[in-house]
Amino acid sequence: MDDLTYQPVKHNHEEFLREEMKDEEFRKGYEALGPKYSLIRQLLLARQQSGMTQEAIANKIGTTKSAISRLESGGKHVPSITTLRKYADAVGCDLEIKLTPKNLNKTAG
């Protein structure tokens, strides 16, 4: 009979990224996803700091728990600014959206 004991695979994420970032195609793809994952991290952190569940946020802003789950997972759905503002209000945050220059070291010429 096979051993069905859980044996996790060792994985060092930082080391993995360091190696994969040497591949230009991977690096470009990874960097393109940066803003999306930054938003997801901010949503999760704000909810954690608020002490609220997905269900509590959903009730507060008049939606479903599954809609909050989709918002926090960063799937195919792109949330509206109105939805992000409601979420921010629910977790006691202000929503701030800003544009920043892509290359601060580049001089006008």
N, C-alpha and C positions, 0 to 999 in steps of 0.2 A: 504494500500500500504506500502511496506517495505521502511525503511529509507535507502537511498543509499548514504548517506553522508560518505565521506572518514574518517575513524577513525583508525589512525595508532596504531599498537600494540606496547606497550612500551617494549623495549628490551635494557638491559644493557649488551653489549658484553663482557666486562671485567668480570663481575659477572658470566655470562654464562660460559666463559672459565675456570674461577677459579673452578667452581663446576664440570664441565665435566672433567677437568684434574685429578680429583680424581680417575676416571675410567682409569685403566692402559691401556686397549685396545684403548680407545679414545686417551689417551696421546701419545701412540706409533704411532698411525696413524697420529695424528696432527703434531708430531715432524718429521715424515717421509716426510710430505709435505712442511716443512719449507723452504728448498732451492728453491723449485719451486715458492712458493709465494714470497719469497724474490726477486727472479729475476723479477717477474711480477711487484712488487712494484718499483724496480729500473728502469725498462723500462718506467713505467708510470710517475715516477718522472722526469726522464731525458727528456721525451717528453714535460712534463708540463714546465720544466725550459727552454727548447729550444723555447717554444711558437709555436711549429709546430703542425699541425693537422696530423691525421693518413694519410690522402690523400697526404699531402705535403711530408711526409717521404716516402710513397710508390713511389711517382713520383721521388724523389731524388735517391732512390736505385733501381728503375726499377721493381717494383712489383705492386700489387693491394692494395687498401685500405682494402679489406677483408682479405688479407694475413697479413697485419699489425694488424688488429683486432684479428685474430686468434693467432698471436704471443703474443699479450698483454693479451689475455684471459687465456693463459696457458692450452688450451684444450689438446687433445690427441697428437697433433703434437709436436715433439721435434725439436726445431730449431737447425740448424747447426751452428758451430762456425763462418762460413763465413757470415751467415745471421745476427748473433748477432754483428759481427764486422761492417757490413754495417749499421745496425741500429745505433750502437754507433757512427759511423762516421757521420751519417745523423743528429744526435742530438748534435753533438759537444762533444762527450765523447770518452775516450779510453776504450777498453774492457780489463778487467783484470779477469783472471780465476786463482784461486789458490786452493791448497789443504791444509787443516789445520788438525792437529791432532784431533781426536775425543775426547780424554781425556787428557788434559794437566797436570792433577794432578797425572796421573798414572805413576809410575816409572818403568823403565826397570828392568826385573828380570829374 
